[in-house]
Amino acid sequence: MTGIEGVGAYAPRYRLTAEAVKDAWGQFHGAGITETAVPAGDEDTLTMAYEAADRALEAGDVAPEEVTHLSLGTTTPPYEEEAVTARLASFLDFSEDIETRQLSGSTRAGVDALVAGLEADGTALVVASDAPRGAPDDEVEHAGGAGAAALVLTPDGPGAVTDRGEHVSPFPGIRFRPRGSAETTGLGVTDYDRSAFTETVAAAADDLEGDLAFADAVCLQSPNGKLPYRAAGALGVDSGALQAGTTVHDLGDTATASTLLGLASALEDGHDDLAVIGYGSGGGATALRVDAGGVAVEADLEGEAELSYGEYMRIRGDVTPGEPEGGGAYVSVPSWKRTIPQRHRLVAGRCTECGALAFPPEGACTECGALDSFEDVDLPGTGTVEAATIIGQGGAPPEFVEQQAREGAFVSAVVALDGPGGEDDETVSTPTQVLTGEDESVEVGDRVEATIRRIYTQEGVTRYGFKMRLVEA
């Protein structure tokens, strides 16, 4: 029977407080929320999915080649039409014959992705990632957060999903995003919305064997910080169990990721007996009973930097100039595709004549001059800063002007990438950006590790690739 082996969770480091929104608008509509997580200018649901997935694989000690199924749930993919699971699989170095599923259109998609993973053969990775947005002075916008959670499922994983219940009942108009719009909205009929949520999740829970008294944490979909508690009576649980399974108060409404982020948070706090309930406006709900004893979890949900409302608007890209006329250095999509192994996974080349490393592996070997004679070598994704400079206002290449307008000055560095044997092996150098947190600086000799971020967008197509971040000493 398929079980949960490891869980990973990630939230961006930026935070927007309720007080900052209230200062800007005179009021804050995100009921029960203290602050919300905000993606950086080079983050989106795909990069957050990678962050959570990478942590889940590490927590479960599962190698990429073992994964045979990938399910992704999100209501805010980077594109309205285009599957992004192939790029996520590439980031993670999964096989190209992996089975993939992408679920969207409902905040229940995260739990539905988990159900799809449970029904798959072999080892599955399930990811839910979201960053919902609404109109500026709207409840969905004020509550909207960002984050991702991932679960690795294996045939003998210690965490067991022992029961499942589902319920559907038509409740239109609660929460929806019209075609062509980036903003989620709803009719805002309070009693109707409350009844739809409470009746639907309670009916799904009733479909489980027995009541929810077994659960020391109830991981319930949380569009705001009050609605889940309205369902406590109907579910037969107390507010403490609900609070143990929610992250909405500190991360905001994370849509499809909400329930699985609650699961990760509950596990991190030592809760093992879980009820997991995903809700989708429209409406439907899926309820799972989970015995999570022995499941490893690796979560990074802490905020580091508080934003003013003006900074929030800038990071979102609402008040930036965009790429200058004339554009930046043009790299066609076919050319980018040929370099994906290097950009996604740091695949170097070893010269077959002299054995020297090359990154990227193209052209003549810099050591012996041999032409195009390289064998692929997977680098571990760590390295050491050899040189660094800060690119300030007006100094960025045109393709990075939008990023600079959102994030401010950034660090460009030359990094000596560790060879396949690690820090003590031979190195190969490459230029890259280094991500920095609040009050962080980059110095020669600093250790760094790779992550995936948005690089830039041209012709409407976002290029994703590696950037480095500092490794804690």
N, C-alpha and C positions, 0 to 999 in steps of 0.2 A: 504494500500500500504506500502511495506517495506521501511523504511527510516533509515538514519544513526543516531545512538544514541550517540556514543562516538568514539574517535579516539586516538590511542596510537602510539608512535614512540620511537625508541631506536637506538642509535649508540654507538659502543664501545668507551672507553675513550682514547685509544691510537690513535695518529696521526703521519702519515709520511708525511713530507712536500715535495713539489716539489723540493725545494732546496737540501734536503738531498739525493734525488734520483739523481739529477744532479751532486752532488759532487761525487757520487759513479760511475755513468755511463758516465758522461761528457755531458749528455743531458737528457731532460725529455720530454716524448712523450704524456703526458696526457694534451692535449690542454684545456686551460681555467680552469685548476684545481689548486688550491692553496695547498691543502693537502687532504689526504685520511684517512678514518677511518680504523683501523686495529683491528681485533678481538684479545682478550687476548688468552693466551695459552690454557685456559680451556673453550673458547667460540667457538661456531659454529652457523650455521644457525638455528639449533633447539633451542639452548639456547637464541639466539637473538629473535626468534619468541615468546618465552615465555615472555621475557621482554616487548616486544611491546604489546602482548595480555593482560598481566596483567594490563598494563597502560590503555588500551582501556576499559577493563571491569570496572576499577575504574572510569574512566572519564564518562562512560555511566551509572554508578551506577547499573550495571547488575550483578546478582548473577550467579555463575557457573551452578546451577541447572536449570536456565532459558534457557540456550543455547542448541539448538537442532540440529545445523548444524555447522560444522567446515570445512573451506576451506583454504588450504595452497598452496602458489605459491613460487617456488624457482627453480633456475637452478643449485644450488650447495647443494643438500641435503647431509647429512652425509654418505649416502650409495647410490650407483647407483641403487641397487635393494633392497628395503625393505621400506615399508611405515613407516613414522615417525609420522604421525598424531595421532596414538594411544598413543604414548608417550607424545606428546604435550597435548592431551586431559587429560592424567593422571596427568601431571604437574599442570593443571588448575582445576583439580577435577571435570571434566565433567562426565556425565553419560556414562556408557559403551554402551548404545544403541544409542549414538549420531551418526548422519550421517556425514561422513567425505569424503572429496575430496582432493587429492594431485595432483597439476598441475605442470608440469616441461617441460623442453625441449625448452623453449622460454622465452625471457625477457618480453613478453606480459603476462606471467602466473599470475603476480600479479593482473592485471586488470581483467583477465579472472576469477580469484578466486573471485573477487568482483562481477562479473556478476553471477557466480554460487551462491553466497550468496544471491544476490537480488532475485534469482528465487526460493530460498528455502522457505519452510513454517516455520513460527515461528521465533525465535530469532537466528541469525547467527553470527558467528565470522569469519572474513576474515583476513588472515595474509599473508604478503609477506616478505620474508627474504632472503638475498643473500650476498655472498662475492666472486665475480668472481676473477679468477687468470689467468694470461697468462705466456708466456715465460719471463724470467728475463728482457731482453731488448726489450720489446714489448709494443705497445700502450695499449693493454688490461690490461697488468700487471701494467703499470705506472698509468693508470686511475682507476684501480680496488679499490673499497672501500668496506664498509660493513655497514649493517644496516637493520632494520626491521620496518614495519608499520602494524598496525592492525585497523580494523574497526568493531564495534559492530552494527549490523543491527537489528532493532526491528519493529514490525508491525506498531508502531506509532512514530517512530523516527523522529525528526524535520528536518533532512537533507534529501532532496529529489533528487533522480536521475530521471530527467524529460525526458531524451531522450538518445538514444543510436545509434551509427553508427559503422559499421564494413567494412573493406575492406581487400581483399587478392589479391596479385599479385606475381608471382614467381620471386624472386630475390636471387638465390642461391649464396653462397660463401662469404657473407658479414661478418658474425660472426657465428662461429660454434665450437663445441668441439667434436673431433673424439671419437669414442667408446674406452673406456679404458684410456683416457687421463684426467688429472686434469687441463689441460691448454686450455683455450678458445683462439681461433685465428681467422684469416680472411685473405682474399686474399689481402686486402689493396689497392684496386683500388679506388682511392679517388673520382673521379667523379661518378663512378658507385655506390659507397656506399652512396654518398650524394643524388643522384637521387632516389635510393631505399627508403631511409628514408623520404625524402621530399614528394615524390609522394604518398607514402603509407599513411603517417599520414594525409596529406591534403585530400586524398580521403575519409578516415574514418571520418574526420571532416565535409566534404561536405555532408556526409550521415545524419548529424544532421539537424534538421529544423532550418533554418536561419543561419546567420554567427556567428563568435565567438566574435563579438563586445560586447556581454553581459558580457564576462569574465573579471574580474579584476585580475585573476591569471590563467595561463594556465599551468597545471601540465603535462608536456610532458616527455616521456622517454628520458633519458640523458646519452648516452654512453660516452660522454665527455662534456667539457664545452663550445664547439663551435657549434656542430652539431645542437642542438635544435634551435639556433638563425638563422641558415641557412634556417629553415623552416618558419620563421616569415612571410615573404612575401606571401608564398603559403597559410598560415593559416589565413592571414589577421589580424594579431595581432602585437603589438609593443614589443620591447625587454623587456620593463618594466613588462608586463604581464607574459612573459616567466620567467624572473628572479624571480618574486614573487612565482612561482610554482616549483622552482628547488632547490635541495640541492647538486647538483653535484660539485659545486665549492669548498665546504668545506668538503664533505664526499666522493667524488669520485663517480665512476660508481657503483651504488648499484643494477644494473640489475633489477630483478623482483620487488624489493622494491622501485625503483627510483620514479615511478609515485606517489605511495601512500605516500612515504616520502615527496614528494613535496606538496601533498594535506595537510598533517599534518602541514608542515611548513607554508603554506599559511593560514590555519585556525588559527594557533598560532599568525600570524601577523594581523589577523582581516579581511581577505578576505573571502567573502561569496559566490560570484558568480564564479564558477569554471568550467573550461573545463579540463577534465581528459583524457589523451590519452596515451595508452600503445602501444608500438611498439615491434614487434618481428622479428628478421632477418629471412629471408626466402621467403616471407615476408608477414606480416599481421599487422593490427592495429585495436584497439578498442577505440572508443571515447565515452565519457559520458558527459552529461551536468548535473551539480550538483548545487543545491541551498542548501548551507550548513549553512544557518542562524540558530543559536541556538544549533549547535553541540558542545559538550564539547571536549576538546583535552588535553591530557597530554603527553608531549614530553620531552625526555632526549637525546639531540643531541649534547651537548657541549663536546669538547675534553678537556682532563686534562693533558696528558703527551705526549710530542713530542719524537719521536724515532730517533736515528741515523739509518743509513741503516743497520749496523751490528746488532743492537738490533732488527730491523724489521725481518731480516733473522733468528735470534735466536727464536723470538716469533712465527714465522711461522713454526718452527721445521725443517728448512732446514740445520741447523748446530748443531744439538743436537745428543747425542750418543744413545738415545733410552733407553728402560728398560734394566737393567743389566742382564747378563746371569743368568739363574736360576729363574728369575721372582720374583714377590712380593707375598704377601698373596693372595692365590687363593680363590676366591669365584665363584662357578659355576653359570652359567646363571639361572638355576632353583632356586638356593638358593637366588640369587639376586631378582628374580621375586617375591618370597614370601615376601620380605621386601620392595617392591615398595611403598606401602602406607606410610611407615615411611620415605623412602628416597625422595620421590617426594612431599609428602604433610604433613609431620610431624604428622602422626596419632599415638597418644599415646594410652595407655590402662589404664583403671581404674579398680582396683581390686574389684571384686564383693563381696569379704569378708570384706575388711576394708576400701575401697574407696581410697586407695593411688594411685597416678599416677605412671606409669612405661613407660620408653622409652629406647629401644624398648619394646613392650609388649610381653615378652616371658619368659619362665622359671618360677621360683617361685617369688612371690611377696616379695620384699626386706623388707617390713614392717611386714607382718604377716605370710609369708611362704606359702601361698596358691599357688597351682600349676595350671598354665595355666587357670586362671579364670579371664579374662579381658574383659571389654567392650570397644569398640572403642571410642576414644575421639579426636576430631579435635582441634589441637593447632593453635593459631593465627599466628605463624611464627615469633614471636618476642622474645627477651630474653635479658639477661644481662651477660656480661663476668665475669666469676668467677676466671679464671686463664688463662694466655696466655704465649706462648713462641715462639721464632722465630726459624724455622727450616732452617739452613743455608746449604751451600755447603757440601755434603757428609753426611748430617744428615737425609735425607728423606728416608722413607721406599722405597724399590725397585719400587713399583708400582707408586710412585710419583716422581721418579727421572726425568722422561721426563718433567713433569710440572715444576720442579725446574730448569731444564736446560733451559727451555723457559722463565720462569718468574723470576728466581732468588729466593732468600729466601722468605718463606711464613709464615704466622702466623697460628699456631695451638692453639686452645683454648678449654677450658671447658666453656660451655654456659648453664646458667640456663634458660631453655625455659619457657616462660609464660604459665600458665594454660589456660583453655578455657575462663576464666573470664578476662584475660588480665594481665597487669603488677602487679596489686594488688592481684592476685590470687596465689594459690600454684604454685610451679615450679618443674621441673624435669630436671636433668642435663645430658648433652651429650657432647662428644668431637666432634669438627668440625673445618674446616678451616674458617678463617675470611679474606675476601678480603679487600685489602687496596689500596687506591689511592696514588698519589704522595704526599710525605711528611706526610702521615697519619701513626699513630701508634695506637696500641691497648692496652688499659689499663683496669685493673680490674674496674668494674662498668660501662663500656661503654655499651650503648644500641645498639643492633644489630637486623637485620631482615634477613629473609631467601630469597634466590634466587636460581635459578637452574643453575648448571654448569656441565661440564664434570668432572667426578671424575677420571677415568682412563680407559684404553682400554686393554682388555685381550682377546686372541683368536679372535681378529678382531672385537669384540663386545664392543662398548663404553658403559660404565656404567654412567648414569646421576643421579645426586642427589643434595640435598641441600647443600649450603655453606652459610655462614653468611656475611653480610656487615654492616659497621657502619651506624647508623641512625644519620642524622644531628640533632644537638641539637637545 
